Amino acid sequence: MSEHGPRTRVLLVDDDVRIGRALGLALGDEGFDVDAVHTGEEALARAGDPGVDLVLLDLMLPGVDGLTVCRRLREAGDLPIIMVTARSDSADVVAGLEAGADDYVTKPLVAAELAARIRALLRRRRPAPSARRTVLGDLELRPDEGLVLRDGAPIHLTRTEFRLLAELAAAGGRIVTRDELLSRVWGYEYHGDTRLLDVHVRRLRRKIELDPDRPVLVLTVRGAGYRTGAEPAPPPRPDPVPAPGRGG
């Protein structure tokens, strides 16, 4: 434990033992505790351990592959997941994000950049920008609790999906550009790579839209970005005060 409290614990899943050892040492120098496993089966067994804060997941694994591991971890909860892929232009990036990863990094990995990604992702545990209860169409957002409700029933979103929805809702129907969303939600520049954002919007729509193919809550503004499409419900009006009756 550091003088500032417990260190962030990262579960590193990579079948290359040498890479795992070197990356573990490098992330240790950045202030993280790293547990390394080398198969998908080990990853699924260890990810539920108390104290695991984030999973760094290579997609190329023997046995149970990384995409399957990612899907199962996401079905089990909202543990932050950063996937590792060999090529940034690979279809693996989109497949991994669709499987539920919050972010991705490409090989060769640079420890300082990876540490920045991990810290940015973990910051999403904090309350979303507006701590006020917000109504969006038939949804209720409670940022201080990290909850989205429809008719009183919670809709499960990952921390990243919730942060994305909260940023759009806070804009009150104004257009939020892709670059603004990448900066506000993911915390750093992506130099025009919008796959990360667009895949998360698709995932979000599948959870909150009654018909994801015809969204009414999160709308695309071509060439600009995204905005919310439903105005917040007005506050309830007070009951009218009856006028005093005339004397007889």
VOGU-3710 file (C-alpha; in Angstrom, 3 decimals, decimal comma):
1> msehgprtrv> 0,000/0,000/0,000  1,284/3,448/-0,912  1,251/6,446/1,377  -1,781/7,687/-0,573  -3,816/4,497/-0,146  -4,051/1,157/-1,949  -2,487/0,966/-5,385  -4,607/0,222/-8,433  -4,567/-3,490/-9,199  -4,449/-4,467/-12,872
11> llvdddvrig> -5,137/-7,970/-14,167  -2,893/-8,391/-17,218  -3,978/-11,131/-19,623  -1,315/-11,992/-22,238  -0,086/-15,378/-23,427  3,465/-14,054/-23,934  5,153/-14,522/-20,561  8,051/-12,200/-21,401  5,760/-9,357/-22,449  3,695/-9,876/-19,334
21> ralglalgde> 6,747/-9,735/-17,086  8,211/-6,641/-18,767  4,888/-4,796/-18,824  4,231/-5,718/-15,215  7,541/-4,160/-14,169  6,914/-1,045/-16,264  3,405/-0,530/-14,873  4,780/-1,162/-11,402  7,079/1,825/-11,925  3,963/3,826/-12,894
31> gfdvdavhtg> 2,332/3,032/-9,560  0,197/-0,043/-10,351  0,143/-3,553/-8,936  -0,014/-6,085/-11,781  -1,206/-9,699/-11,664  -0,359/-11,540/-14,893  -2,237/-14,535/-16,291  -1,738/-16,180/-19,661  -4,993/-17,840/-20,756  -8,615/-16,877/-21,115
41> eealaragdp> -9,628/-19,476/-18,552  -7,277/-17,960/-15,967  -8,571/-14,490/-16,772  -12,185/-15,496/-16,143  -11,230/-17,195/-12,895  -9,182/-14,274/-11,572  -11,195/-11,262/-12,787  -13,714/-11,738/-9,993  -11,061/-11,544/-7,277  -11,659/-8,757/-4,751
51> gvdlvlldlm> -9,418/-5,796/-5,422  -9,061/-6,200/-9,208  -9,675/-2,678/-10,533  -9,137/-3,131/-14,278  -8,415/-5,799/-16,883  -5,782/-5,319/-19,602  -6,793/-7,961/-22,132  -4,915/-9,224/-25,179  -7,359/-10,460/-27,812  -5,038/-13,238/-29,070
61> lpgvdgltvc> -5,218/-15,923/-26,399  -5,006/-19,729/-26,452  -8,135/-21,626/-25,500  -10,884/-19,168/-24,643  -10,098/-16,185/-26,886  -9,988/-12,561/-25,797  -13,310/-11,611/-27,390  -15,092/-14,350/-25,481  -13,382/-13,321/-22,250  -14,425/-9,704/-22,875
71> rrlreagdlp> -18,070/-10,642/-23,486  -18,249/-12,813/-20,370  -16,657/-10,181/-18,166  -19,056/-7,562/-19,493  -22,051/-9,833/-18,900  -20,862/-10,275/-15,309  -20,529/-6,554/-14,530  -18,853/-3,270/-15,397  -15,225/-4,039/-14,525  -13,164/-1,665/-16,709
81> iimvtarsds> -11,552/-3,421/-19,689  -8,781/-2,147/-21,961  -8,106/-4,474/-24,861  -4,755/-4,911/-26,544  -4,581/-5,414/-30,301  -1,731/-5,727/-32,759  -3,046/-3,226/-35,334  -5,069/-0,078/-34,891  -6,685/-0,486/-38,327  -7,728/-4,062/-37,642
91> advvagleag> -11,339/-5,177/-37,457  -10,314/-6,516/-34,047  -10,698/-2,992/-32,659  -14,376/-2,769/-33,562  -15,007/-6,383/-32,556  -13,413/-5,823/-29,159  -15,367/-2,640/-28,514  -18,594/-4,354/-29,562  -17,746/-7,163/-27,131  -17,707/-4,618/-24,311
101> addyvtkplv> -14,198/-3,170/-23,990  -14,050/0,407/-22,700  -10,866/1,343/-24,529  -8,073/-0,130/-26,628  -4,324/0,150/-27,035  -2,107/-1,112/-29,830  1,221/-2,907/-29,728  4,004/-2,082/-29,079  2,775/-0,822/-25,730  4,284/2,276/-24,130
111> aaelaarira> 3,972/2,088/-20,360  3,502/5,829/-19,781  0,719/6,071/-22,388  -0,941/2,915/-21,087  -0,788/4,288/-17,519  -2,527/7,464/-18,723  -5,269/5,386/-20,343  -5,757/3,356/-17,165  -5,997/6,457/-14,976  -8,435/8,134/-17,363
121> llrrrrpaps> -10,666/5,069/-17,411  -10,677/4,718/-13,631  -11,621/8,387/-13,232  -15,009/7,460/-14,693  -15,883/5,959/-11,328  -16,441/9,499/-10,118  -19,868/11,121/-10,485  -20,741/12,376/-13,965  -20,462/16,104/-14,792  -23,874/17,147/-13,516
131> arrtvlgdle> -24,764/15,704/-10,137  -28,365/16,828/-10,635  -31,105/14,401/-11,463  -31,867/14,699/-15,194  -34,866/13,551/-17,213  -34,278/12,565/-20,828  -37,437/11,437/-22,570  -38,692/8,521/-20,479  -35,310/8,053/-18,789  -34,189/9,359/-15,428
141> lrpdeglvlr> -30,459/9,901/-14,877  -29,058/10,000/-11,356  -25,393/10,944/-11,868  -24,451/10,873/-8,202  -25,587/7,237/-8,055  -24,538/6,255/-11,586  -28,078/5,078/-12,343  -30,368/5,259/-15,363  -33,998/4,326/-14,783  -36,951/3,719/-17,077
151> dgapihltrt> -40,291/3,527/-15,266  -38,350/2,999/-12,059  -36,419/-0,009/-13,390  -32,625/0,345/-13,717  -30,926/0,011/-17,105  -27,450/-1,417/-16,706  -24,783/0,740/-18,353  -21,048/0,493/-18,045  -19,287/3,460/-16,464  -18,194/4,603/-19,907
161> efrllaelaa> -21,689/4,332/-21,384  -23,153/6,213/-18,438  -20,543/8,957/-18,722  -21,296/9,298/-22,439  -25,037/9,583/-21,840  -24,533/12,055/-18,982  -22,329/14,305/-21,136  -24,945/14,378/-23,890  -27,794/14,961/-21,456  -25,898/17,798/-19,777
171> aggrivtrde> -25,675/19,577/-23,144  -29,461/19,957/-23,128  -30,004/19,160/-26,810  -26,981/21,102/-28,091  -24,621/19,327/-30,471  -21,554/17,839/-28,807  -18,770/17,170/-31,297  -16,993/13,850/-31,501  -13,729/15,423/-30,391  -15,446/16,992/-27,374
181> llsrvwgyey> -16,955/13,672/-26,362  -13,668/11,822/-26,773  -11,922/14,403/-24,639  -14,611/14,596/-21,944  -15,429/10,894/-21,672  -12,103/9,208/-22,434  -9,919/12,020/-21,171  -7,371/12,443/-23,947  -7,014/13,050/-27,666  -7,622/10,318/-30,228
191> hgdtrlldvh> -6,482/12,251/-33,293  -9,635/11,717/-35,312  -10,168/8,031/-34,503  -13,922/7,994/-33,895  -14,478/4,223/-33,866  -14,198/4,193/-30,088  -16,992/6,744/-29,768  -19,262/5,469/-32,516  -19,200/1,876/-31,240  -20,038/3,067/-27,724
201> vrrlrrkiel> -22,954/5,089/-29,087  -24,265/1,944/-30,821  -23,916/-0,023/-27,580  -25,653/2,742/-25,641  -28,543/2,899/-28,106  -29,101/-0,845/-27,851  -29,688/-0,370/-24,131  -31,712/2,855/-23,943  -33,594/3,173/-27,230  -36,888/1,347/-27,700
211> dpdrpvlvlt> -35,885/0,918/-31,356  -32,079/1,291/-31,742  -32,459/1,519/-35,525  -34,689/4,586/-35,115  -33,156/6,426/-32,164  -35,055/9,265/-30,536  -32,871/9,874/-27,456  -29,319/9,974/-28,877  -29,230/11,440/-32,371  -26,407/11,622/-34,902
221> vrgagyrtga> -25,762/15,025/-36,447  -23,897/14,215/-39,646  -20,522/15,860/-39,906  -20,855/17,370/-36,441  -21,394/14,930/-33,592  -24,267/13,834/-31,403  -27,074/15,419/-29,425  -30,005/14,334/-27,342  -33,337/14,284/-29,116  -35,756/14,428/-26,225
231> epappprpdp> -36,296/17,537/-24,171  -36,262/17,101/-20,389  -39,723/16,894/-18,916  -40,901/20,206/-17,441  -41,259/20,332/-13,662  -44,755/19,548/-12,410  -46,999/22,539/-12,077  -48,376/23,291/-8,624  -52,041/22,656/-8,098  -54,020/25,808/-8,913
241> vpapgrgg> -55,265/27,735/-5,959  -59,053/28,001/-6,216  -60,363/31,526/-6,494  -62,255/32,725/-3,427  -65,991/32,317/-3,815  -68,424/35,227/-3,860  -70,579/35,852/-0,880  -74,302/35,065/-1,207
//
